[in-house]
Amino acid sequence: MTEVGEKGYIESAIDKTKELASEAAEKIADAYHSVVGEPNVEDKARDNLKEGVDKAADKTKELRHDAHEAKEDAKADAEGAKKDAEKKWEQMKTDASETWKDVKDKTSDKWEDIKEKAEDKKNDVKESYQDAKDKTAEKSEKAREKAGDAIRSAARKVEGSD
């Protein structure tokens, strides 16, 4: 018997079928001859040939049917794989789109946070500046008042010493 690796499955099946058909034909012929008697050589040859051809034809039909079913199964499997691939592609596109949207939203949120913090710092600096300005104005006012008091005191002293 030949290995499947050397020949295709169908060829191997056909060869095996021929072997089995030949063996079956011999056994049937032997059984027939034991009951009916020995036919002449021409009848034997014709009967053996007809039986072998019939069996080979039947097996060939069966193999063709099996090959057709295998082809249809493979076709259905390919269609299923194609649909699965299309679904996966659509899911990947959806996932990528959602990821992009998430990144965009997070970036936008981060930007808004940065803007708010910058605005808060700006306001803090304004307050600090205003506080420093107010303190400086207050100190200037106190210094003026002291200077005015000192001038008035000096003027009284000058007026009193005259």
Summary of the structure (lengths in Angstrom):
residues: 162
radius of gyration: 54.8
end to end distance: 149.9
largest distance: 179.5
contacts: 349
relative contact order: 0.04
helix: 92%
strand: 0%
